[in-house]
């Protein structure tokens, strides 16, 4: 069996893709100003083939520096990075990486279509499919066809983000590194990015996502890595079900019941850790977890409260992020 770029040719002459080995980062350190500033400090992590991994941390934690090292833009002082067993700056690695930076830079005189076709050619993709491939990617990110022939300098920030995302997908990358992909987008754009990430993950892409939008990471990623002061402070498996305190807003139709705030408090207090606010048609409460929340809703419905809405006030990642900060302050 012989190797040809990212595929092998087996004994029967059939092309087969090489198995993905994932991304392995081992003890990397990156300093600036002659070693005085440590952007990354003995950081290690692994991105498994086919998973979506989220990066979470405060500004200056080292997340963007990490992505720059993974892309081969920056050299580490020590440690190693392997992507499918190759170094970040290897030509083979370049062929399988898609990247969307936080700060976008475009040839502003180009149209969106020209920009995509230029990068399609740079990626060594066939000219015969260039027009169709680029239009398919622009459609995938839902950039309006009316803008494809417009100069990039006339694009809004959200349109630029969509164009950058489409360019990151040129060449059918195996790995997708995204630095704040929904930055500057309106709510519709944020939802488009979220659905696109889910679709790409289902298609088998391995995704590394840096975002301050914790709800986006929670809806897309399998695991999340918390980075603090250039090193990994915590790893959380989002597929693992855990019981933790839940903060809820509960609303009911006040016009459809004669039950009072006092009645709500009497029914709810048995299942709640705390009732922080009660109004005529809503309340804010805390429960010990999902099981207690189910019991609370059941008790309220049994007591004839016409419940219209139950929603969390924060997400699992928000609670983890807040609690980890509290732990550091009290340590």
N, C-alpha and C positions, 0 to 999 in steps of 0.2 A: 504494500500500500504506500503511495507517495502523497506528499502534502502539496497543495496548490492554494496559496493564500489562506482563506478561512475554510477551505473545504478539503476533503480527501477524495482520492479516486480509488475505489475498492477494486478487488480482483476482477470484478465483472465490468469494470469501466464506468461505474455509476458514481456520480458526484454525491458526497455525503458531507454535511456540515461538521466541523470539528466541535466536540462538546465544549460548552462554556465552563470556564474555571472560576468565574467571578472575579471580584476585586479584593486583593489582600494588601492591606496597609500595615506595615510592621514597624512600630517604634520610630516614626518619623519626627524630626525636629527641624523647624525652620526659624531662623533668626534674622533680624534686620539691625541696621546701625552697628555693624561690627560685633554682633552677638549680644548687644545690650537689651534688645527687645525680642522676646520669644513669642512668635505668632503661633507656632505649633510646638508642643512640648511632649515628646515621646508618645505620640498619638498612634494608637492601633485600632483597626476596625476591619470588618469583613462584610462585603456585599455579596450575598449569595446569588447564584444564577437565577434569573427570573423573578427576583423579589423587588419590591419598591421599598427603599430605605430612606427615612426622613432624617434631616439634620436640624436640630433645634438648639438654640443658644442665644445669648445676648449679643448685641453689636460688639464687634471686636473680639469675639470668642475664637476666631480662626477658621470659620466655615468657608468663606470665600477663598482664603489662602489654601485650604485643603483642596478645593476644587481646582485651583490653579496648578497645584502640584500634581493632581491626578491627570490634568491635561498636558503636563509637561512644559507649561509656561514658566514654572519656577522649579529650581533645583533645591532639593532638601539638603540640610546640613548633614543629616545622618538618617539611618533607617532605610527601608525599601518599600517600593510600590510595584505590585504586579497586577496587570490586567490581562486576563486569560494567559497568565504565565509570562507576559512580556512587559518590558519597561514602558512607561507612559509615552516616551518620545520615539518608540519604535514605529516604523512605517506600518507594520501590521496592526498596531494598536490604533493608529490614526484612522484606519479604514473602518473600525468597528465602533468608534466613539461619535456621539452626537452631543453638542454642547450649546446651551443657551446662557450667556453671561448676564450678570445683573446690569451692567452698563453696556448698552447696545451701541455699536458703531457701524454705520452704513455708508456706502457710496451714495450720497444723497441725490446725485443727478440721475441715477438709475431708476427705472420703474421697478415695481415689485416683481413683475414677470422677468425682466432682465436680470435682476439680482438672483432670483432662483435659478435661472438657466445658467448663469455664470458659475454658481456654486455646483450645479449639477455637472458641468463640464470639468471643474476642478476636481470633483470626486471621481472622475474617470468613468462616469456613467455613459451608456450608449446614446449617441446623438439621435438615433431613430426613435427613441422613446422620450426624448428630453421634454418636448412640449407637453405631452400627456402626463408624464411623471410630475412635472412642476405644477401643472394645473390641479392634479389630484391632491397634492400636498397643500396648496393654497385653499382648496375646498375643504380639506380635512380640518384646518384651523379656523374655518369659517371667515376668511378674509373675503369681503364682497368682490365679485368679479369686476364690478365697475371700477375698482381701485387698482386692478392688476396692471393697467397701462398708465397709471399716474406716477409721477416722480415721487420717490420715497420722501423727499424733503417736505411734501405736503401731507404726509401721514400723521395721524395723531399718535400719542404714546401707546395707546392700546393696539392700534393697527401695527405699529412697529414691533410690539411684543409678539403678535400673531405671525408676522413675517419672519421674525427671528426664530420662532418655534418651528415654522415650516422648514426653514433652512437647516435647523438642527436634525431634521428627519431625512435630509437628502442622503442618498447612498444606503438606505436601510440599515442604520446602525444597530448594533447588538446592545450597546450601553448608551443610556441617555443621562447626561449630567445637567441638572437644571438649577440655576441660581435665581431665585425669586421669579418664577415664570409668569406669575399673574400681576407683577408690579405695574401699577398705572392703569390697570384695566377696570372697566365698569363692571357692575354685578353680572351682566350677561357674559362678558369676557371671562370672568372668574369661573362661572359655571361651565363655559366651553372648555377651559383648561382642565378643570376637574374631570369632566367626562372623557376628554382626550387622554388624560393620564390613565384612567381606568381601562380604556380601550387598548392603549399601547401595552399595558401590563398584561391584559388578557392575550395579547398577540405574542407575548413571550419576551418583551424587552425588559432589561434590567435597568431600574431607575434609581438614581440618587438625587433626592429632592431637598434643596435648601429653601426654606420658606418661613417667614414669620407668621403666616396664616395657619395657625395650629389646627383649625377645623379642616383645612384642605389636606394637611398631612394625615390627620386621623382618618379621613374618608378614603385615602388612596393607599397609604403605606402599610406594610406588614410589620415593620419594626421602626423604632425611632431611636436615634442616638443623641443624647444631650452632651453638648460640648461646652466646656467652661475653661477659660484661661488656656486654650490651646490643647486641651486633652479631653478624653472621654470621661465624663463624670457619671453617666448612667446609660443603660440600654434597656429599652422597654419593648416587649413583644405585644403588639396591638391585637394579635389574634388570640392571645390568652385572655380568657374571661376572668376578671377579678371583681371582688366585691369591695366597693369603697363608698364613702359618703357621697350622697347625691343632693344637689341643691336645685329645687324645683320651683316653678311658678305654676300655680293651679288656678284656672278660671272656671266660673260657673255662670249660668244665666240667672242673674238676680231677679229678673222679672218673672221667672218661671217657678220660683220657690218662695215659701214664707220662712225658710230657715235663716237664722241670723249668723253673724260672725261668731257669736258665742257658741252656737250649735256646731259650727265648723271646728272651732277649737276643742270642743268636748269630744267630737268624733275623731279628730286627727291626732290629738296628743298621744294616744296610745301607740301610734306607729311612727311618730316623728321624734327625731333627736332635738329639734328646735322648731318653733314657729316664729319667724322673724318679723312677719307683717301679715295683718289680716285687714282686708277692706270689704266693701259691700259685695264685690263680685270677683275678688281674687285674693290669693294668699301666697306668701313665700315661705317655704318650709325646707327642712333638711331631714333626710332619712339615712339609715345605716347602709343602704344599698338597694339594688334592684328588687330583691325579694320584699324588703320593707315597703318600697314604693308600690309594688303590686298590691300588697295588703292594704295600704293606705287608700288607693283608688277604689278597691273593692268595698272598703268600709264606707267611703263617701257615697258611692253609688247605692249601696244597701240602705243608707240613711236618706236616700232620695235627693241628694245634691245633684242637680243637672249639670254635670261636668262638661265643659265645652273645649277645654284645652289643658294639657299637661306637657310642659316642656322644661328641659334642663336649662339652668342659668349659665352653666359652664360645661365644657367638654372634659373628657378624661384627660387629655393632654394638658389642658389649661390647669386642671387641678394638680397634675403631677408637676408641672412647671412651677406653680405657686408653692407647692409643698417642698420641692427641692430647694427653692430659694430660701424658704423659712428655715429648713434644716441647716443650710450653710450659714445663715445669720446667727443661729443659736449654737453652732458647733464651737 
